[in-house]
Amino acid sequence: MFSEKSRPVAWPLFFFYFFFCAVVGVMMPYISMYYKSIGLTASEIGRLMSTFTLSGILVPHFWGWLTAKVGLPKRTLQLGILGCFIAVIPFNWSDQFETLWLLTCTMALFYSALIPMTDSLTVRSIRQLDVPYTRLRAGGSIGYVFAVTSAGFLIGKFGTAVVIPTMCVFMALAVVTSFFLKEQAYEVHQQKSTTSFFSLVKHPESMLFFVLAFLAFMSHAPFNVFFAVHLSNFGYSGEHIGLLMALGVVIEIFLFLFFGNTIKRFDVVHVITLCFVCGIVRWLLIGWFASVAWVLILTQLLHCVTFALFHMVSIEQIRRLFPERFAGQGQAMYSAFAIGLGGGLGMVITGYLWEWLGGAWVFTLAACVSALALTILVISQRR
């Protein structure tokens, strides 16, 4: 999988992605089930979950500044993962919303910047190696599949009480793995340029991309927060939910490993159009036909389009819209505006609407958000 020259650098990065994304594989699908079991309301769950996403608006910029100031990205990443691990431990003994909110805010200060910092370290680490980024990032997808499947079986056997301890175990393994990462010097560009970052952001094509990305992550909010709860309401067991979640990510892994370069051959507008069309179909099917097993399997197969394919296109768009010296800022803007603001607002709104309208109508509104994004894209192309 990796050449002999690249193994000392590639394998630690691969396993760090594996263990950290395993934490995500436990937390994102199942912690809402745990919160529900201890008596939290849907709006409270939505506010807790949105904290992780909303913190992504500002937190990654602070950690990026700290990395530039210290000049040691590995040490900064270790500080982040260690702080995240320490913050998650008290979750084992907390069941009040106010306490959980404070703990979540503390954890989010470290958690929200970990993936951007890891991606930045990875890109610098493999510059001189014949290793594609997507192959390393696939380690995260594999870790997610492993975690979401194993956690589903554990929940089916022991109940939702295993969610927080399982998160702690994977987080501890990520901390240990971080000590094997290779340090890379941080480069600072001193050259002046007539082009500013904000002038690139204000370009119509950039603004269109960020608006579409914002709506794409907002439409995923009901799935990220309440998919497991939605299926449990239809009588699906923890094992079945875990297998369904894993199925979507398994297809995502194949996309990352084998189709990274193939996607570049297609027109980006056509690819994004496909993502939003599949989003409309996926959310409607989950909302109204979740009781039909084969329909749920189909919706999880569409995950590789609505999420993985859109993310691949987004990374390519950032590379194209922002020159190399502005690439880091472009990635931070994408993370802050789309993932942070779009996903975070979607989670808050979802939490309230879930109590008022129920799961079917909330997923219908998610389909409407995808339809709005598709409409904006079509109108922009006509103009």
FENMOPE-V645653 format. One line per field, one symbol per residue. ss: DSSP state (A for helix, B for strand, O for the rest). phi: phi as a letter, one per 20 degrees, with the letter a starting at -180 (. if undefined). burial: b if it has 24 or more other C-alpha atoms within 12 Angstrom, else e. A space follows every 10 residues. Layout:
ss: ???
phi: ???
burial: ???
This chain:
ss: OOOOOOAAAA AAAAAAAAAA AAAAAAAAAA AAAAAAAOOO OAAAAAAAAA AAAAAAAOAA AAAAAAAAAA OBAAAAAAAA AAAAAAAAAA AAAOOOAAAA AAAAAAAAAA AOOAAAAAAA AAAAAOOOOO OOAAAAAAAA AAAAAAAAAA AAAAAAAAOO OAAAAAAAAA AAAAAAAAOO OOOOBOOOOO OOOOOOAAAA AOOAAAAAAA AAAAAAAAAO AAAAAAAAAA AAAOOOOAAA AAAAAAAAAA AAAAAAAAOO OAAAAOOAAA AAAAAAAAAA AAAAAAAAOO OOAAAAAAAA AOAAAAAAAA AAAAAAAAAA AOOAAAAAAA AAAAAAAAAA AAAAAAAAAA AAAAAAAOAA AAAAAAAAAA AAAAAAAAAA AAO
phi: .cfffegfef fffgffggff ffgffefffd fffffffenf efffffffff gffffffdgg ffffffffff mcffffffff fffffffegf gfcdcegfff fffffffffd ffdffgffff fffffdgede cfgfffffgf fffffgffff ffffffednf feffgfgfff fffffffffe fefcfeedee fecfedffff fffgffffff fffgfffffe ggffecfffg fffenfegff ffffffgfff fgfffffdcf effffeffff ffggfffffg fffffffdcf feffffffff ffgfefdfff ffffffffff fcggfdffff fffffffeff fffffffffg gffffednff ffffffffff ffffffffff fff
burial: eeeeeeeebb bbbbbbbbbb bbbbbbbbbb bbbbbbeeeb bbbbbbbbbb bbbbbbbbbb bbbbeebeee ebbbbbbbbb bbbbbbbbbb bbeeeebeeb bebbbbbbbb bbbbbbbbbb bbbbbbeeee bbbbbbbbbb bbbbbbbbbb bbbbbbeeeb bbbbbbbbbb bbbbbebbee bbbbebeeee eeeeeebeeb beeeebbbbb bbbbbbbbbb bbbbbbbbbb bbebebbbbb bbbbbbbbbb bbbbbbbeeb eebeeeebbe bbbbbbbbbb bbbbbbbbbb eeeeebbbbb bbbbbbbbbb bbbbbbbbee bbeeebbbbb bbbbbbbbbb bbbbbbbbbb bbbbeeeebb bbbbbbbbbb bbbbebbeee eee
